[in-house]
């Protein structure tokens, strides 16, 4: 995820963006409905920004680690986690999961509007697969394909993905070691007078095949 400095600068006011709270609430509801969250689950948030999505979902799981490459975002997330009284179960860590290693294994990984900032999507998906337990759930919410780049038209320095084609992303998710890949409509975002669709991509980590002892 590039442009960490921009995210550092914008972190404090990030959640003030018009429609941001409604979008996070809609994504949280979509994940709740699709991911079969349980109270014993360990969750990981990819590119979690200010931690808003994880704060909304924290009561549905045992613990959450919120990761983001931006130090500014992580600082704001830590403050908001503490203010929500969740410091015993939710923590924020500065990490870019395409390059940084983190400890632990997780039952569910979620993400909202972060993947389109990731240059190496395949690398990130492989990294996430390595952090999930067998059968662990992946829940990614992001932009449907935006070939005109209209969603980020006001950011001339944007160098990420202009949304995703669902079929192509499904192939990438499967190629990283996931099964049962499917999509649903999460919500829509209105920006500059246009409506943009957000999908929720759900998948499960395929169990690792282990060879049987010889002779059995």
JOFENFEN-V19453 format. One line per field, one symbol per residue. ss: DSSP state (H for helix, E for strand, C for the rest). psi: psi as a letter, one per 40 degrees, with the letter a starting at -180 (. if undefined). burial: 1 if it has 9 or more other C-alpha atoms within 8 Angstrom, else 0. A space follows every 50 residues. Layout:
# JOFENFEN-V19453
ss = ???
psi = ???
burial = ???
This chain:
# JOFENFEN-V19453
ss = CCCHHHHHHHHHHHHHCCCHHHHHHHHHHHHHHHCCCCCCCEEEECCCCC CHHHHHHHHHCCEEEEEECCHHHHHHHHHHHHHCCCCCCEEEEECCCCCC CCCCCEEEEEEECCHHHCCCHHHHHHHHHHHEEEEEEEEEEEEECCCCCC CCCCCCCCCCCCCECHHHHHHHHHHCCEEEEEEEEEEEEEECCEEEEEEE EEEEECCCCCCCCCCC
psi = hafddddddeddedeehhedddddddddddddddefiieeihihhhfebe edddddedeeidihhhiiehdddddddddddddefeeeehihhhiheddi hiiiiidhhiihfddeehdgdddddddddeeiiheiihhhhahihgdefd dfdegeehfahgahhddddddddddefiifhiiihdaihhhfeihhihih hiiihhihhhiiihe.
burial = 00010011001100000001001111110111001000001111111111 11111111001111111111111111110111000110111111111000 00000111111101111110010111111011101111111111110000 11000000001111010011011101111010100111100000011111 1111110000000000
